[in-house]
């Protein structure tokens, strides 16, 4: 069962019901950090005991601008900018 995005209480309830009967329910949820996913579900009216039973994991994604020309991002933006904005430099991505 796939739900595109959980935006309201009704969609959250449908996703939780599907998960409670054993279905895998991948979906998106708008939060600033993956650790805020349970809080957002609670704000949408899902009971905390149900959140613990149905939430398997939460992943975060950040969209970054694409830089043309093939230069490493830190050469254009600067290592200090990357540090200040918590952006990983190309070397950090490469080294893991």
C-alpha positions in Angstrom: 0.0 0.0 0.0 1.5 3.3 -1.0 0.4 6.7 0.2 2.0 9.7 -1.6 2.0 12.1 1.3 0.5 12.2 4.8 -1.0 15.8 5.1 -4.0 15.4 7.3 -5.6 13.3 10.1 -7.6 11.2 7.7 -4.6 10.1 5.6 -2.6 9.5 8.8 -5.4 7.2 10.1 -5.5 5.3 6.8 -1.8 4.8 6.8 -1.8 3.6 10.4 -4.7 1.2 9.8 -2.8 -0.3 6.9 0.4 -0.7 8.9 -1.5 -2.2 11.9 -2.8 -5.1 9.7 0.7 -5.8 8.5 1.1 -3.9 5.3 4.2 -1.9 4.5 3.1 1.7 3.9 5.8 3.9 2.4 4.9 7.5 2.4 6.2 11.1 2.8 5.8 13.4 5.7 6.9 17.0 5.8 9.2 17.6 8.8 12.4 19.5 9.3 14.3 16.4 10.7 13.5 12.7 10.6 13.4 12.6 14.4 10.3 14.9 14.2 8.2 12.3 12.4 6.5 10.8 15.5 5.8 14.3 16.8 4.2 15.3 13.4 2.1 12.1 13.5 0.9 12.9 17.0 0.0 16.5 15.8 -2.1 14.8 13.1 -4.1 13.0 15.8 -2.4 9.6 15.8 -2.2 8.1 19.3 1.3 7.7 20.7 0.9 4.0 21.4 -0.1 3.4 17.7 2.9 5.5 16.5 5.2 3.2 18.3 3.5 0.1 16.8 3.4 1.4 13.2 6.5 3.5 12.6 9.3 1.4 11.3 11.7 4.1 10.3 12.1 7.7 9.0 14.6 8.9 6.5 15.6 12.5 5.7 16.4 14.1 2.4 17.8 17.5 1.7 17.8 19.0 -1.8 21.0 20.8 -2.7 21.7 23.0 -5.7 23.4 21.4 -8.7 26.6 23.2 -9.7 27.5 23.2 -13.3 31.0 22.8 -14.7 32.0 19.7 -12.6 33.8 21.7 -9.9 33.6 20.4 -6.4 31.0 22.3 -4.4 33.4 23.5 -1.7 35.6 25.2 -4.4 32.6 27.3 -5.5 30.9 27.8 -2.1 33.9 27.5 0.2 34.5 25.0 3.0 33.5 27.6 5.6 30.1 28.0 3.9 29.6 24.2 3.8 30.5 24.0 7.5 28.2 26.9 8.5 25.3 25.3 6.7 26.1 21.8 7.7 26.6 20.8 4.1 29.1 17.9 3.5 32.0 18.7 1.3 32.8 16.4 -1.6 35.8 15.0 0.3 33.5 14.1 3.3 31.0 12.4 1.0 33.8 10.5 -0.7 35.5 9.4 2.5 32.2 8.4 4.1 
